[in-house]
Amino acid sequence: MIEQAKNLQITNKLDNIRWNMGDITKTFPYASNSFSIVITKFSFHHLLNPLSALIEMNRVCTIGGKIVVIDPTPPPEKAIQYNQLEHLRDPSHVRSLTISEFEELFHRVGIPILKRGFYRMKIGLEDHLQTSFPDPTNVDKIRQLFIEDTKNNILGLDSRFEGNEIYFSYPNSIFVGQKA
């Protein structure tokens, strides 16, 4: 992903961007108030302690700067089944938070939410299985859960058959906060 971003940077002739890899479970190697915008996309559901990650994002953000979190947000009544499926598909998945859990997280850190957005990302199941590398012993179970989802929407993914292929839509939320 970093290499793709660097290529886009070159293509778009952007010279004000640096790319550094870091570990959110540790203190970032940046001074407090270093960045005017701090963004994470599709990572919070992999974190054991999302609160500490948001605290660290807030620490390195400048006063008045923006903190943006984009992540899947299953409906509360389907979150348990959704998270079980995602862990089968990707063992690094810990837990996706619901919209209200994200709102509470921002509140606990003291970050006012300026904007919220929501979108669905349509994906074909077989393509997704090829790119997410689940344990092969879980693939049939995953397929069966999606088949059940096409009948009862047990996962909150609006799974459906289009011809012989199952498609589904991840429910993603965007939270834009401002450091006070």
CNS distance restraints for C-alpha pairs under 8 A (distance, minus, plus):
assign (resid   1 and name CA) (resid   5 and name CA) 6.18 0.50 0.50
assign (resid   2 and name CA) (resid   6 and name CA) 6.12 0.50 0.50
assign (resid   2 and name CA) (resid  19 and name CA) 7.11 0.50 0.50
assign (resid   3 and name CA) (resid   7 and name CA) 6.23 0.50 0.50
assign (resid   4 and name CA) (resid   8 and name CA) 6.30 0.50 0.50
assign (resid   5 and name CA) (resid   9 and name CA) 6.12 0.50 0.50
assign (resid   6 and name CA) (resid  10 and name CA) 6.32 0.50 0.50
assign (resid   6 and name CA) (resid  19 and name CA) 7.78 0.50 0.50
assign (resid   7 and name CA) (resid  11 and name CA) 6.15 0.50 0.50
assign (resid   8 and name CA) (resid  12 and name CA) 5.99 0.50 0.50
assign (resid   9 and name CA) (resid  13 and name CA) 5.93 0.50 0.50
assign (resid   9 and name CA) (resid  14 and name CA) 5.22 0.50 0.50
assign (resid   9 and name CA) (resid  15 and name CA) 7.55 0.50 0.50
assign (resid   9 and name CA) (resid  17 and name CA) 7.73 0.50 0.50
assign (resid  10 and name CA) (resid  14 and name CA) 6.40 0.50 0.50
assign (resid  22 and name CA) (resid  28 and name CA) 6.72 0.50 0.50
assign (resid  23 and name CA) (resid  27 and name CA) 7.74 0.50 0.50
assign (resid  23 and name CA) (resid  28 and name CA) 7.13 0.50 0.50
assign (resid  24 and name CA) (resid  28 and name CA) 6.87 0.50 0.50
assign (resid  24 and name CA) (resid  53 and name CA) 5.86 0.50 0.50
assign (resid  24 and name CA) (resid  56 and name CA) 7.61 0.50 0.50
assign (resid  25 and name CA) (resid  49 and name CA) 7.90 0.50 0.50
assign (resid  25 and name CA) (resid  52 and name CA) 7.53 0.50 0.50
assign (resid  25 and name CA) (resid  53 and name CA) 6.77 0.50 0.50
assign (resid  27 and name CA) (resid  56 and name CA) 6.86 0.50 0.50
assign (resid  28 and name CA) (resid  56 and name CA) 7.33 0.50 0.50
assign (resid  28 and name CA) (resid  60 and name CA) 7.93 0.50 0.50
assign (resid  30 and name CA) (resid  34 and name CA) 6.62 0.50 0.50
assign (resid  30 and name CA) (resid  60 and name CA) 6.66 0.50 0.50
assign (resid  31 and name CA) (resid  60 and name CA) 6.37 0.50 0.50
assign (resid  32 and name CA) (resid  59 and name CA) 5.26 0.50 0.50
assign (resid  32 and name CA) (resid  60 and name CA) 4.43 0.50 0.50
assign (resid  32 and name CA) (resid  61 and name CA) 6.89 0.50 0.50
assign (resid  32 and name CA) (resid  62 and name CA) 7.52 0.50 0.50
assign (resid  33 and name CA) (resid  59 and name CA) 6.36 0.50 0.50
assign (resid  33 and name CA) (resid  60 and name CA) 4.68 0.50 0.50
assign (resid  33 and name CA) (resid  61 and name CA) 4.69 0.50 0.50
assign (resid  33 and name CA) (resid  62 and name CA) 3.90 0.50 0.50
assign (resid  33 and name CA) (resid  63 and name CA) 6.72 0.50 0.50
assign (resid  34 and name CA) (resid  60 and name CA) 5.23 0.50 0.50
assign (resid  34 and name CA) (resid  61 and name CA) 5.82 0.50 0.50
assign (resid  34 and name CA) (resid  62 and name CA) 5.93 0.50 0.50
assign (resid  35 and name CA) (resid  60 and name CA) 6.10 0.50 0.50
assign (resid  35 and name CA) (resid  61 and name CA) 4.81 0.50 0.50
assign (resid  35 and name CA) (resid  62 and name CA) 5.57 0.50 0.50
assign (resid  35 and name CA) (resid  65 and name CA) 7.29 0.50 0.50
assign (resid  36 and name CA) (resid  61 and name CA) 5.75 0.50 0.50
assign (resid  36 and name CA) (resid  62 and name CA) 5.29 0.50 0.50
assign (resid  36 and name CA) (resid  63 and name CA) 7.97 0.50 0.50
assign (resid  36 and name CA) (resid  64 and name CA) 7.63 0.50 0.50
assign (resid  36 and name CA) (resid  65 and name CA) 4.43 0.50 0.50
assign (resid  36 and name CA) (resid  66 and name CA) 6.27 0.50 0.50
assign (resid  37 and name CA) (resid  61 and name CA) 6.37 0.50 0.50
assign (resid  37 and name CA) (resid  62 and name CA) 7.82 0.50 0.50
assign (resid  37 and name CA) (resid  65 and name CA) 5.55 0.50 0.50
assign (resid  37 and name CA) (resid  66 and name CA) 4.69 0.50 0.50
assign (resid  37 and name CA) (resid  67 and name CA) 5.80 0.50 0.50
assign (resid  37 and name CA) (resid  68 and name CA) 7.59 0.50 0.50
assign (resid  38 and name CA) (resid  57 and name CA) 6.32 0.50 0.50
assign (resid  38 and name CA) (resid  60 and name CA) 7.85 0.50 0.50
assign (resid  38 and name CA) (resid  61 and name CA) 6.35 0.50 0.50
assign (resid  38 and name CA) (resid  66 and name CA) 6.42 0.50 0.50
assign (resid  38 and name CA) (resid  67 and name CA) 4.92 0.50 0.50
assign (resid  38 and name CA) (resid  68 and name CA) 6.24 0.50 0.50
assign (resid  39 and name CA) (resid  67 and name CA) 5.95 0.50 0.50
assign (resid  39 and name CA) (resid  68 and name CA) 4.65 0.50 0.50
assign (resid  39 and name CA) (resid  69 and name CA) 5.96 0.50 0.50
assign (resid  40 and name CA) (resid  44 and name CA) 7.74 0.50 0.50
assign (resid  40 and name CA) (resid  68 and name CA) 6.39 0.50 0.50
assign (resid  40 and name CA) (resid  69 and name CA) 5.13 0.50 0.50
assign (resid  40 and name CA) (resid  70 and name CA) 6.28 0.50 0.50
assign (resid  41 and name CA) (resid  69 and name CA) 6.07 0.50 0.50
assign (resid  41 and name CA) (resid  70 and name CA) 4.63 0.50 0.50
assign (resid  41 and name CA) (resid  71 and name CA) 6.01 0.50 0.50
assign (resid  42 and name CA) (resid  70 and name CA) 5.97 0.50 0.50
assign (resid  42 and name CA) (resid  71 and name CA) 4.66 0.50 0.50
assign (resid  42 and name CA) (resid  72 and name CA) 7.03 0.50 0.50
assign (resid  43 and name CA) (resid  47 and name CA) 7.06 0.50 0.50
assign (resid  43 and name CA) (resid  71 and name CA) 6.83 0.50 0.50
assign (resid  44 and name CA) (resid  50 and name CA) 6.16 0.50 0.50
assign (resid  44 and name CA) (resid  71 and name CA) 6.48 0.50 0.50
assign (resid  44 and name CA) (resid  96 and name CA) 7.25 0.50 0.50
assign (resid  45 and name CA) (resid  71 and name CA) 7.14 0.50 0.50
assign (resid  45 and name CA) (resid  72 and name CA) 7.62 0.50 0.50
assign (resid  45 and name CA) (resid  93 and name CA) 5.92 0.50 0.50
assign (resid  45 and name CA) (resid  94 and name CA) 5.67 0.50 0.50
assign (resid  45 and name CA) (resid  95 and name CA) 4.95 0.50 0.50
assign (resid  45 and name CA) (resid  96 and name CA) 4.54 0.50 0.50
assign (resid  45 and name CA) (resid  97 and name CA) 7.04 0.50 0.50
assign (resid  46 and name CA) (resid  92 and name CA) 5.92 0.50 0.50
assign (resid  46 and name CA) (resid  93 and name CA) 4.78 0.50 0.50
assign (resid  46 and name CA) (resid  94 and name CA) 5.03 0.50 0.50
assign (resid  46 and name CA) (resid  95 and name CA) 6.84 0.50 0.50
assign (resid  47 and name CA) (resid  53 and name CA) 7.99 0.50 0.50
assign (resid  47 and name CA) (resid  93 and name CA) 7.93 0.50 0.50
assign (resid  47 and name CA) (resid  94 and name CA) 6.32 0.50 0.50
assign (resid  47 and name CA) (resid  95 and name CA) 7.79 0.50 0.50
assign (resid  48 and name CA) (resid  94 and name CA) 6.48 0.50 0.50
assign (resid  49 and name CA) (resid  53 and name CA) 6.70 0.50 0.50
assign (resid  50 and name CA) (resid  54 and name CA) 6.25 0.50 0.50
assign (resid  51 and name CA) (resid  55 and name CA) 6.18 0.50 0.50
assign (resid  51 and name CA) (resid 105 and name CA) 6.37 0.50 0.50
assign (resid  51 and name CA) (resid 109 and name CA) 7.68 0.50 0.50
assign (resid  52 and name CA) (resid  56 and name CA) 6.20 0.50 0.50
assign (resid  53 and name CA) (resid  57 and name CA) 6.19 0.50 0.50
assign (resid  54 and name CA) (resid  58 and name CA) 6.07 0.50 0.50
assign (resid  54 and name CA) (resid 105 and name CA) 7.84 0.50 0.50
assign (resid  54 and name CA) (resid 106 and name CA) 7.63 0.50 0.50
assign (resid  54 and name CA) (resid 109 and name CA) 7.21 0.50 0.50
assign (resid  55 and name CA) (resid  59 and name CA) 6.16 0.50 0.50
assign (resid  55 and name CA) (resid 109 and name CA) 6.09 0.50 0.50
assign (resid  56 and name CA) (resid  60 and name CA) 6.46 0.50 0.50
assign (resid  57 and name CA) (resid  61 and name CA) 6.32 0.50 0.50
assign (resid  57 and name CA) (resid  67 and name CA) 7.13 0.50 0.50
assign (resid  58 and name CA) (resid  67 and name CA) 7.04 0.50 0.50
assign (resid  58 and name CA) (resid 109 and name CA) 7.84 0.50 0.50
assign (resid  58 and name CA) (resid 111 and name CA) 7.76 0.50 0.50
assign (resid  58 and name CA) (resid 179 and name CA) 6.59 0.50 0.50
assign (resid  61 and name CA) (resid  65 and name CA) 5.86 0.50 0.50
assign (resid  61 and name CA) (resid  66 and name CA) 7.20 0.50 0.50
assign (resid  61 and name CA) (resid  67 and name CA) 7.26 0.50 0.50
assign (resid  61 and name CA) (resid 179 and name CA) 6.87 0.50 0.50
assign (resid  62 and name CA) (resid 179 and name CA) 6.88 0.50 0.50
assign (resid  63 and name CA) (resid 178 and name CA) 7.88 0.50 0.50
assign (resid  63 and name CA) (resid 179 and name CA) 5.24 0.50 0.50
assign (resid  63 and name CA) (resid 180 and name CA) 5.75 0.50 0.50
assign (resid  64 and name CA) (resid 178 and name CA) 5.71 0.50 0.50
assign (resid  64 and name CA) (resid 179 and name CA) 5.09 0.50 0.50
assign (resid  64 and name CA) (resid 180 and name CA) 5.91 0.50 0.50
assign (resid  65 and name CA) (resid 178 and name CA) 5.57 0.50 0.50
assign (resid  65 and name CA) (resid 179 and name CA) 5.56 0.50 0.50
assign (resid  66 and name CA) (resid 176 and name CA) 6.57 0.50 0.50
assign (resid  66 and name CA) (resid 177 and name CA) 5.61 0.50 0.50
assign (resid  66 and name CA) (resid 178 and name CA) 4.59 0.50 0.50
assign (resid  66 and name CA) (resid 179 and name CA) 6.37 0.50 0.50
assign (resid  67 and name CA) (resid 175 and name CA) 7.97 0.50 0.50
assign (resid  67 and name CA) (resid 176 and name CA) 5.74 0.50 0.50
assign (resid  67 and name CA) (resid 177 and name CA) 5.01 0.50 0.50
assign (resid  67 and name CA) (resid 178 and name CA) 6.01 0.50 0.50
assign (resid  67 and name CA) (resid 179 and name CA) 7.18 0.50 0.50
assign (resid  68 and name CA) (resid 174 and name CA) 7.03 0.50 0.50
assign (resid  68 and name CA) (resid 175 and name CA) 5.60 0.50 0.50
assign (resid  68 and name CA) (resid 176 and name CA) 4.57 0.50 0.50
assign (resid  68 and name CA) (resid 177 and name CA) 6.33 0.50 0.50
assign (resid  69 and name CA) (resid 174 and name CA) 5.79 0.50 0.50
assign (resid  69 and name CA) (resid 175 and name CA) 5.25 0.50 0.50
assign (resid  69 and name CA) (resid 176 and name CA) 6.73 0.50 0.50
assign (resid  70 and name CA) (resid 172 and name CA) 6.83 0.50 0.50
assign (resid  70 and name CA) (resid 173 and name CA) 5.66 0.50 0.50
assign (resid  70 and name CA) (resid 174 and name CA) 4.48 0.50 0.50
assign (resid  70 and name CA) (resid 175 and name CA) 6.46 0.50 0.50
assign (resid  71 and name CA) (resid  96 and name CA) 7.65 0.50 0.50
assign (resid  71 and name CA) (resid 172 and name CA) 5.45 0.50 0.50
assign (resid  71 and name CA) (resid 173 and name CA) 5.74 0.50 0.50
assign (resid  71 and name CA) (resid 174 and name CA) 6.89 0.50 0.50
assign (resid  72 and name CA) (resid  96 and name CA) 6.27 0.50 0.50
assign (resid  72 and name CA) (resid  97 and name CA) 7.50 0.50 0.50
assign (resid  72 and name CA) (resid 170 and name CA) 6.46 0.50 0.50
assign (resid  72 and name CA) (resid 171 and name CA) 5.42 0.50 0.50
assign (resid  72 and name CA) (resid 172 and name CA) 4.11 0.50 0.50
assign (resid  72 and name CA) (resid 173 and name CA) 6.13 0.50 0.50
assign (resid  73 and name CA) (resid  96 and name CA) 6.10 0.50 0.50
assign (resid  73 and name CA) (resid  97 and name CA) 5.66 0.50 0.50
assign (resid  73 and name CA) (resid  98 and name CA) 4.68 0.50 0.50
assign (resid  73 and name CA) (resid  99 and name CA) 5.82 0.50 0.50
assign (resid  73 and name CA) (resid 171 and name CA) 5.67 0.50 0.50
assign (resid  73 and name CA) (resid 172 and name CA) 5.50 0.50 0.50
assign (resid  73 and name CA) (resid 173 and name CA) 6.07 0.50 0.50
assign (resid  74 and name CA) (resid  78 and name CA) 6.49 0.50 0.50
assign (resid  74 and name CA) (resid  79 and name CA) 5.34 0.50 0.50
assign (resid  74 and name CA) (resid  82 and name CA) 6.86 0.50 0.50
assign (resid  74 and name CA) (resid  96 and name CA) 7.01 0.50 0.50
assign (resid  74 and name CA) (resid  97 and name CA) 7.17 0.50 0.50
assign (resid  74 and name CA) (resid  98 and name CA) 5.62 0.50 0.50
assign (resid  74 and name CA) (resid  99 and name CA) 7.85 0.50 0.50
assign (resid  74 and name CA) (resid 155 and name CA) 7.90 0.50 0.50
assign (resid  74 and name CA) (resid 156 and name CA) 6.35 0.50 0.50
assign (resid  74 and name CA) (resid 171 and name CA) 6.14 0.50 0.50
assign (resid  75 and name CA) (resid  79 and name CA) 5.92 0.50 0.50
assign (resid  75 and name CA) (resid  98 and name CA) 6.34 0.50 0.50
assign (resid  75 and name CA) (resid  99 and name CA) 7.94 0.50 0.50
assign (resid  75 and name CA) (resid 156 and name CA) 6.34 0.50 0.50
assign (resid  76 and name CA) (resid  98 and name CA) 5.93 0.50 0.50
assign (resid  78 and name CA) (resid  82 and name CA) 6.04 0.50 0.50
assign (resid  78 and name CA) (resid 154 and name CA) 6.36 0.50 0.50
assign (resid  78 and name CA) (resid 155 and name CA) 5.55 0.50 0.50
assign (resid  78 and name CA) (resid 156 and name CA) 6.00 0.50 0.50
assign (resid  79 and name CA) (resid  83 and name CA) 5.93 0.50 0.50
assign (resid  79 and name CA) (resid  96 and name CA) 7.52 0.50 0.50
assign (resid  79 and name CA) (resid  97 and name CA) 7.95 0.50 0.50
assign (resid  79 and name CA) (resid  98 and name CA) 7.38 0.50 0.50
assign (resid  79 and name CA) (resid 155 and name CA) 7.40 0.50 0.50
assign (resid  80 and name CA) (resid  84 and name CA) 6.22 0.50 0.50
assign (resid  81 and name CA) (resid  85 and name CA) 6.24 0.50 0.50
assign (resid  81 and name CA) (resid 154 and name CA) 7.06 0.50 0.50
assign (resid  81 and name CA) (resid 155 and name CA) 5.80 0.50 0.50
assign (resid  82 and name CA) (resid  86 and name CA) 6.22 0.50 0.50
assign (resid  82 and name CA) (resid 154 and name CA) 7.99 0.50 0.50
assign (resid  82 and name CA) (resid 155 and name CA) 4.90 0.50 0.50
assign (resid  82 and name CA) (resid 156 and name CA) 7.21 0.50 0.50
assign (resid  83 and name CA) (resid  87 and name CA) 6.08 0.50 0.50
assign (resid  83 and name CA) (resid  93 and name CA) 7.84 0.50 0.50
assign (resid  83 and name CA) (resid  94 and name CA) 7.68 0.50 0.50
assign (resid  83 and name CA) (resid  95 and name CA) 5.75 0.50 0.50
assign (resid  83 and name CA) (resid  96 and name CA) 6.50 0.50 0.50
assign (resid  84 and name CA) (resid  88 and name CA) 6.37 0.50 0.50
assign (resid  85 and name CA) (resid  89 and name CA) 6.26 0.50 0.50
assign (resid  85 and name CA) (resid 142 and name CA) 6.69 0.50 0.50
assign (resid  85 and name CA) (resid 145 and name CA) 7.54 0.50 0.50
assign (resid  86 and name CA) (resid  90 and name CA) 5.81 0.50 0.50
assign (resid  86 and name CA) (resid  91 and name CA) 7.74 0.50 0.50
assign (resid  86 and name CA) (resid  93 and name CA) 6.31 0.50 0.50
assign (resid  87 and name CA) (resid  91 and name CA) 4.87 0.50 0.50
assign (resid  87 and name CA) (resid  92 and name CA) 6.96 0.50 0.50
assign (resid  87 and name CA) (resid  93 and name CA) 5.13 0.50 0.50
assign (resid  87 and name CA) (resid  94 and name CA) 6.91 0.50 0.50
assign (resid  88 and name CA) (resid 134 and name CA) 6.76 0.50 0.50
assign (resid  88 and name CA) (resid 135 and name CA) 7.51 0.50 0.50
assign (resid  88 and name CA) (resid 138 and name CA) 6.30 0.50 0.50
assign (resid  88 and name CA) (resid 142 and name CA) 7.07 0.50 0.50
assign (resid  89 and name CA) (resid 129 and name CA) 7.47 0.50 0.50
assign (resid  89 and name CA) (resid 132 and name CA) 6.92 0.50 0.50
assign (resid  89 and name CA) (resid 133 and name CA) 7.37 0.50 0.50
assign (resid  89 and name CA) (resid 134 and name CA) 4.71 0.50 0.50
assign (resid  89 and name CA) (resid 135 and name CA) 7.33 0.50 0.50
assign (resid  89 and name CA) (resid 138 and name CA) 7.38 0.50 0.50
assign (resid  89 and name CA) (resid 139 and name CA) 7.63 0.50 0.50
assign (resid  89 and name CA) (resid 142 and name CA) 6.99 0.50 0.50
assign (resid  90 and name CA) (resid 132 and name CA) 6.53 0.50 0.50
assign (resid  90 and name CA) (resid 133 and name CA) 7.16 0.50 0.50
assign (resid  90 and name CA) (resid 134 and name CA) 5.55 0.50 0.50
assign (resid  91 and name CA) (resid 134 and name CA) 7.43 0.50 0.50
assign (resid  97 and name CA) (resid 101 and name CA) 5.68 0.50 0.50
assign (resid  97 and name CA) (resid 102 and name CA) 6.30 0.50 0.50
assign (resid  98 and name CA) (resid 102 and name CA) 6.36 0.50 0.50
assign (resid  99 and name CA) (resid 103 and name CA) 6.25 0.50 0.50
assign (resid  99 and name CA) (resid 173 and name CA) 7.29 0.50 0.50
assign (resid 100 and name CA) (resid 104 and name CA) 6.13 0.50 0.50
assign (resid 101 and name CA) (resid 105 and name CA) 6.12 0.50 0.50
assign (resid 102 and name CA) (resid 106 and name CA) 6.27 0.50 0.50
assign (resid 103 and name CA) (resid 107 and name CA) 6.18 0.50 0.50
assign (resid 103 and name CA) (resid 113 and name CA) 7.71 0.50 0.50
assign (resid 104 and name CA) (resid 108 and name CA) 6.05 0.50 0.50
assign (resid 105 and name CA) (resid 109 and name CA) 6.39 0.50 0.50
assign (resid 106 and name CA) (resid 110 and name CA) 6.14 0.50 0.50
assign (resid 106 and name CA) (resid 111 and name CA) 5.13 0.50 0.50
assign (resid 106 and name CA) (resid 112 and name CA) 6.84 0.50 0.50
assign (resid 106 and name CA) (resid 113 and name CA) 7.14 0.50 0.50
assign (resid 106 and name CA) (resid 177 and name CA) 7.68 0.50 0.50
assign (resid 107 and name CA) (resid 111 and name CA) 5.86 0.50 0.50
assign (resid 107 and name CA) (resid 112 and name CA) 6.75 0.50 0.50
assign (resid 110 and name CA) (resid 179 and name CA) 7.95 0.50 0.50
assign (resid 110 and name CA) (resid 180 and name CA) 7.59 0.50 0.50
assign (resid 111 and name CA) (resid 177 and name CA) 5.77 0.50 0.50
assign (resid 111 and name CA) (resid 178 and name CA) 6.00 0.50 0.50
assign (resid 111 and name CA) (resid 179 and name CA) 5.60 0.50 0.50
assign (resid 111 and name CA) (resid 180 and name CA) 6.58 0.50 0.50
assign (resid 112 and name CA) (resid 177 and name CA) 5.39 0.50 0.50
assign (resid 112 and name CA) (resid 178 and name CA) 5.86 0.50 0.50
assign (resid 112 and name CA) (resid 179 and name CA) 7.23 0.50 0.50
assign (resid 112 and name CA) (resid 180 and name CA) 7.40 0.50 0.50
assign (resid 113 and name CA) (resid 175 and name CA) 6.68 0.50 0.50
assign (resid 113 and name CA) (resid 176 and name CA) 5.70 0.50 0.50
assign (resid 113 and name CA) (resid 177 and name CA) 4.13 0.50 0.50
assign (resid 113 and name CA) (resid 178 and name CA) 6.60 0.50 0.50
assign (resid 114 and name CA) (resid 175 and name CA) 7.83 0.50 0.50
assign (resid 114 and name CA) (resid 176 and name CA) 5.65 0.50 0.50
assign (resid 114 and name CA) (resid 177 and name CA) 5.27 0.50 0.50
assign (resid 114 and name CA) (resid 178 and name CA) 6.67 0.50 0.50
assign (resid 115 and name CA) (resid 174 and name CA) 7.93 0.50 0.50
assign (resid 115 and name CA) (resid 175 and name CA) 6.11 0.50 0.50
assign (resid 115 and name CA) (resid 176 and name CA) 5.15 0.50 0.50
assign (resid 115 and name CA) (resid 177 and name CA) 7.07 0.50 0.50
assign (resid 116 and name CA) (resid 173 and name CA) 7.12 0.50 0.50
assign (resid 116 and name CA) (resid 174 and name CA) 5.52 0.50 0.50
assign (resid 116 and name CA) (resid 175 and name CA) 4.82 0.50 0.50
assign (resid 116 and name CA) (resid 176 and name CA) 6.36 0.50 0.50
assign (resid 117 and name CA) (resid 173 and name CA) 5.57 0.50 0.50
assign (resid 117 and name CA) (resid 174 and name CA) 4.79 0.50 0.50
assign (resid 117 and name CA) (resid 175 and name CA) 6.64 0.50 0.50
assign (resid 118 and name CA) (resid 171 and name CA) 7.28 0.50 0.50
assign (resid 118 and name CA) (resid 172 and name CA) 5.66 0.50 0.50
assign (resid 118 and name CA) (resid 173 and name CA) 4.40 0.50 0.50
assign (resid 118 and name CA) (resid 174 and name CA) 6.10 0.50 0.50
assign (resid 119 and name CA) (resid 171 and name CA) 6.24 0.50 0.50
assign (resid 119 and name CA) (resid 172 and name CA) 5.40 0.50 0.50
assign (resid 119 and name CA) (resid 173 and name CA) 6.52 0.50 0.50
assign (resid 120 and name CA) (resid 169 and name CA) 5.36 0.50 0.50
assign (resid 120 and name CA) (resid 170 and name CA) 5.30 0.50 0.50
assign (resid 120 and name CA) (resid 171 and name CA) 4.83 0.50 0.50
assign (resid 120 and name CA) (resid 172 and name CA) 5.88 0.50 0.50
assign (resid 121 and name CA) (resid 169 and name CA) 4.96 0.50 0.50
assign (resid 121 and name CA) (resid 170 and name CA) 5.12 0.50 0.50
assign (resid 121 and name CA) (resid 171 and name CA) 6.93 0.50 0.50
assign (resid 121 and name CA) (resid 172 and name CA) 7.38 0.50 0.50
assign (resid 122 and name CA) (resid 167 and name CA) 6.73 0.50 0.50
assign (resid 122 and name CA) (resid 168 and name CA) 5.61 0.50 0.50
assign (resid 122 and name CA) (resid 169 and name CA) 4.26 0.50 0.50
assign (resid 122 and name CA) (resid 170 and name CA) 6.67 0.50 0.50
assign (resid 123 and name CA) (resid 127 and name CA) 7.56 0.50 0.50
assign (resid 123 and name CA) (resid 128 and name CA) 6.75 0.50 0.50
assign (resid 123 and name CA) (resid 167 and name CA) 5.55 0.50 0.50
assign (resid 123 and name CA) (resid 168 and name CA) 5.57 0.50 0.50
assign (resid 123 and name CA) (resid 169 and name CA) 6.13 0.50 0.50
assign (resid 123 and name CA) (resid 170 and name CA) 7.86 0.50 0.50
assign (resid 124 and name CA) (resid 128 and name CA) 6.11 0.50 0.50
assign (resid 124 and name CA) (resid 165 and name CA) 6.96 0.50 0.50
assign (resid 124 and name CA) (resid 166 and name CA) 5.98 0.50 0.50
assign (resid 124 and name CA) (resid 167 and name CA) 4.37 0.50 0.50
assign (resid 124 and name CA) (resid 168 and name CA) 6.54 0.50 0.50
assign (resid 125 and name CA) (resid 129 and name CA) 6.13 0.50 0.50
assign (resid 125 and name CA) (resid 143 and name CA) 7.98 0.50 0.50
assign (resid 125 and name CA) (resid 165 and name CA) 7.30 0.50 0.50
assign (resid 125 and name CA) (resid 166 and name CA) 5.58 0.50 0.50
assign (resid 125 and name CA) (resid 167 and name CA) 5.70 0.50 0.50
assign (resid 125 and name CA) (resid 168 and name CA) 7.08 0.50 0.50
assign (resid 126 and name CA) (resid 130 and name CA) 6.31 0.50 0.50
assign (resid 126 and name CA) (resid 165 and name CA) 7.58 0.50 0.50
assign (resid 126 and name CA) (resid 166 and name CA) 7.67 0.50 0.50
assign (resid 127 and name CA) (resid 131 and name CA) 6.46 0.50 0.50
assign (resid 128 and name CA) (resid 132 and name CA) 6.04 0.50 0.50
assign (resid 129 and name CA) (resid 133 and name CA) 6.21 0.50 0.50
assign (resid 129 and name CA) (resid 134 and name CA) 6.84 0.50 0.50
assign (resid 129 and name CA) (resid 139 and name CA) 7.79 0.50 0.50
assign (resid 134 and name CA) (resid 138 and name CA) 6.80 0.50 0.50
assign (resid 134 and name CA) (resid 139 and name CA) 6.78 0.50 0.50
assign (resid 135 and name CA) (resid 139 and name CA) 6.95 0.50 0.50
assign (resid 138 and name CA) (resid 142 and name CA) 6.12 0.50 0.50
assign (resid 139 and name CA) (resid 143 and name CA) 6.21 0.50 0.50
assign (resid 140 and name CA) (resid 144 and name CA) 6.13 0.50 0.50
assign (resid 141 and name CA) (resid 145 and name CA) 6.26 0.50 0.50
assign (resid 142 and name CA) (resid 146 and name CA) 6.39 0.50 0.50
assign (resid 143 and name CA) (resid 147 and name CA) 6.23 0.50 0.50
assign (resid 144 and name CA) (resid 148 and name CA) 6.22 0.50 0.50
assign (resid 145 and name CA) (resid 149 and name CA) 6.09 0.50 0.50
assign (resid 146 and name CA) (resid 150 and name CA) 6.30 0.50 0.50
assign (resid 146 and name CA) (resid 159 and name CA) 6.54 0.50 0.50
assign (resid 146 and name CA) (resid 166 and name CA) 7.56 0.50 0.50
assign (resid 147 and name CA) (resid 151 and name CA) 6.94 0.50 0.50
assign (resid 147 and name CA) (resid 159 and name CA) 7.79 0.50 0.50
assign (resid 147 and name CA) (resid 166 and name CA) 7.78 0.50 0.50
assign (resid 148 and name CA) (resid 152 and name CA) 6.28 0.50 0.50
assign (resid 148 and name CA) (resid 153 and name CA) 7.42 0.50 0.50
assign (resid 148 and name CA) (resid 154 and name CA) 7.27 0.50 0.50
assign (resid 149 and name CA) (resid 153 and name CA) 4.29 0.50 0.50
assign (resid 149 and name CA) (resid 154 and name CA) 5.15 0.50 0.50
assign (resid 149 and name CA) (resid 155 and name CA) 6.07 0.50 0.50
assign (resid 149 and name CA) (resid 156 and name CA) 7.85 0.50 0.50
assign (resid 149 and name CA) (resid 157 and name CA) 7.46 0.50 0.50
assign (resid 149 and name CA) (resid 158 and name CA) 7.19 0.50 0.50
assign (resid 149 and name CA) (resid 159 and name CA) 5.72 0.50 0.50
assign (resid 149 and name CA) (resid 160 and name CA) 7.86 0.50 0.50
assign (resid 150 and name CA) (resid 158 and name CA) 6.91 0.50 0.50
assign (resid 150 and name CA) (resid 159 and name CA) 4.75 0.50 0.50
assign (resid 150 and name CA) (resid 160 and name CA) 4.89 0.50 0.50
assign (resid 150 and name CA) (resid 161 and name CA) 7.12 0.50 0.50
assign (resid 153 and name CA) (resid 157 and name CA) 6.59 0.50 0.50
assign (resid 153 and name CA) (resid 158 and name CA) 5.74 0.50 0.50
assign (resid 153 and name CA) (resid 159 and name CA) 6.79 0.50 0.50
assign (resid 156 and name CA) (resid 171 and name CA) 7.86 0.50 0.50
assign (resid 157 and name CA) (resid 168 and name CA) 5.51 0.50 0.50
assign (resid 157 and name CA) (resid 169 and name CA) 5.16 0.50 0.50
assign (resid 157 and name CA) (resid 170 and name CA) 5.78 0.50 0.50
assign (resid 157 and name CA) (resid 171 and name CA) 6.94 0.50 0.50
assign (resid 158 and name CA) (resid 168 and name CA) 5.65 0.50 0.50
assign (resid 158 and name CA) (resid 169 and name CA) 6.13 0.50 0.50
assign (resid 159 and name CA) (resid 166 and name CA) 6.65 0.50 0.50
assign (resid 159 and name CA) (resid 167 and name CA) 5.63 0.50 0.50
assign (resid 159 and name CA) (resid 168 and name CA) 4.15 0.50 0.50
assign (resid 159 and name CA) (resid 169 and name CA) 6.88 0.50 0.50
assign (resid 160 and name CA) (resid 166 and name CA) 5.54 0.50 0.50
assign (resid 160 and name CA) (resid 167 and name CA) 5.50 0.50 0.50
assign (resid 160 and name CA) (resid 168 and name CA) 6.33 0.50 0.50
assign (resid 161 and name CA) (resid 165 and name CA) 5.55 0.50 0.50
assign (resid 161 and name CA) (resid 166 and name CA) 4.48 0.50 0.50
assign (resid 161 and name CA) (resid 167 and name CA) 6.22 0.50 0.50
assign (resid 162 and name CA) (resid 166 and name CA) 6.20 0.50 0.50
assign (resid 162 and name CA) (resid 167 and name CA) 6.87 0.50 0.50
